[in-house]
């Protein structure tokens, strides 16, 4: 599908683009370039993706579309581990938002990208305030749940099991995908503390999972989680 998108967007550009005095007069041509960049990104051709987004930033610097292009270019750089090029782009956009030069609607995504930046560097603690800030900005439900799951993982990694358990419990309650709900339940069991943990709640969830046919291939993980609780008890 990515190749089809690139082909159709390129055809639209070649057929309809009208540039006079270095300014595009067809309003959706820049959207076509963004679609091409995103398609390369999802193809995991990150060098071509960031090259396309860089073209959008330079060519359409008079247009608001340069701000999402900056975010996507930073995202592509993060994916290939080019942190030295990703961070200045994030800092620049953060400065523009703070000064009122860029719309605040990009702040949520910016904070999530900062968090991803630190997580990809395996520097987890600095990611936490950015995720919390993104949550304060009231992201969509699925995005909020994903943030809570990541926070749970970071707290679990740091040995902060009570806080991790709180995050996983919230994920279980609001998860949009069964995969995320399943992993949150397993991780919740791994965070179990015999002195403070809600043993009955976790055991009930895991036992119910054992009876569900769609978990047939994952019963080893569930039994392992149950054994983990028994060991801590």
N, C-alpha and C positions, 0 to 999 in steps of 0.2 A: 504493500500500500504506500510506503514511503516513496518508492521509485515512481509510482503513478502520480503522487502528489507533486513531486519535483517536475515531472514531465508536463503536467497540466499547468502548473504555475509558471513554468518557463515559457510555455506556449502563449499564455495570457500576456506575459510581459513583452514578448517579441511582437505580438500582434497589436497590442493596444497602447503601449507606452508612448507618451508624448513629452519630450524634454525640451524646454526652451530656456535659455540663459541658466543652464544647470539646475533647473527646477522642474520637477515632475508635475504634470497637470492632470494626470489620471489618478484619482484619489485612492484607488485600491491596489496600485502597483506595489507600494511599499508593503502591503499585507501579503502580496505574492512572495516577495523576497523573505519575509518572516516565515511564511509557510515552508519555503525551501530550506531555510536554516533549521527549523524545527524537524523537518523530515530527515535531514542529514544527522541531526542529533539523535533521533530515535533509531536511525540506522547504525548508530555508534561510530559514525564518521565525524569525530569531534573536530579535527582540524578544518574540514570543509565547513562544518557548522559555525565555528567561531569566525572563519573568514567571511562567511555570509553575513553574520550579525555585525561584524566590524564594518562591512560595506554599508549596511543599513544605518549604522550610527553616523558614519561620515557623510553619506549621501543625503540623508534625511534629518540632518541636525536641526532643521527648522521645524520639525514635526515631533509630536509627543511620542511617536513610535520608537524614538531613539531610546527611551527609558526601558521598555520591555526588552529591546535588543541588548541593552547593557546587562540586564539580568541574565538573559540567555547566553550571552557571551561569557559571563562569569561562570555560569553553570557548566558550560562546555570546558572551560579551563580547569574547573574543579575536577571534572570527570577524568581528565587526562593527567591530573596531578600537577598542573602548572599553576601552583599557588601564588607564585610571584606576579603573575599576570591577573589572577582572579581578584586578589585582595584590593589592589588600587581601584579597580572598577567598582567594587562594592563600596569602598570608602567614598569614591566620587559621587555615587548615587545617594549615599547616606547624607553627604554634605548638601546636595541639591535639595533633598527632601527637607532637611533641617532649615535651610534658608528660604523654603517656599518656592524654589524654582522648579521642583518636580512634584507631581501630585502625590498626596499621602496614601493614595490607594495602593501604591507599590510597596508600602512599608512592611506589610505582612510577609510578602514573598522575599523581600530583602532580608528580613530577620531570619527566615527559614534557610536562605542561602548562606548567611553567615554561620548558622548552626551546622549546615552541611559541610562548609569549609573546614571548621574545626574538627568535626567528626571524621572527615576523610584524612585529616592529618593525625588522627588518633589522639587528639588533644580534647578530651571530652568535657572537662569542667567548664571551659569558656563558652561552650555551646549552650549551656543551660539557661543563662539569662536571655539569650536570643530566642530560644524556644518559648520561654515564659512570656517574653514581650509579644511574640506572635500570638500566643493564646489570649493575651490581654486585648488584642485587636479583633477578637471574635471571628476567627476564620470559619469556613464552612465545616459542617459537622464531621465529615470524613477526614478532613485535614486536621481538625482538633483531636480526633481520636488517634491519628497517626502521631501527632506531637506527644500525646500522653504516653503512647507506647514507647517512643524513643526516650522520653524522660525516665520511664520505668527501667529501660535497659541501662541508662547511664547510672541511675541510683543503685541498681543491682550490681553493676560493675564496681561501684565505689563502696559496696557493702552496706549501703543505706537501705536496709531491707524493708523497714516500715514504710518509708516514702515510696519505694518501688512497688510494694504491695498495693498501696493506695492508688497509684497510677494504673496498675494492671486491672484492679477492680473496676476503675472507671472505663477502661477499654472494653472489658467484658460486657459492661452494661450498654455501651453505645457502639460497639464494633459494627461496621458495615459489611465486612467480609468474614466468612467463616474461618479462613486461614488466620486472620489476625486474632479473632476470638480464641481459637484453639491455642495459638502460641502464647497468648496472654494468660490463659489458664495454666499451661505448663510452667511458664515463668513464675506465676503466682505461687505455685507449689514449691518451686525451687527457692523462693524467698521466705518460705514458712519458718517462723520462729516459734519454738515450742512454748516459750514463756508469754508471748504476746499474740501469736498468730491465731486466726479464726479457723481452727482445725476442721470443725464440722462443715463450714461453708465450702472449704476447698475439697474435702473428701467427697462431699455431695456432688460437686461439679465434675470431679474426675470420674466418679462411679457412673454418673449419667453419661459421660462421654464413652465409657467402655461399652455401654449398651447400644450406642448409636452405630448403625451399620456403616456409615460413611467414615468412621474412625477405625475400621477394621485393619487397615494397613499401618495405623499409627499406635496400635495397642502397646507396642514396646515402650514408646515414649510415656504413655499414660501410666503403665505399671512402674516404670522407672521413677516417675514423679511421686507415685504413691509410696514407693520404697524409700524415697528421699524423706518424706514426711515421717514415716515409721522410724527411720534411723534417727532423725532429730528428736522424736518423742522418746 
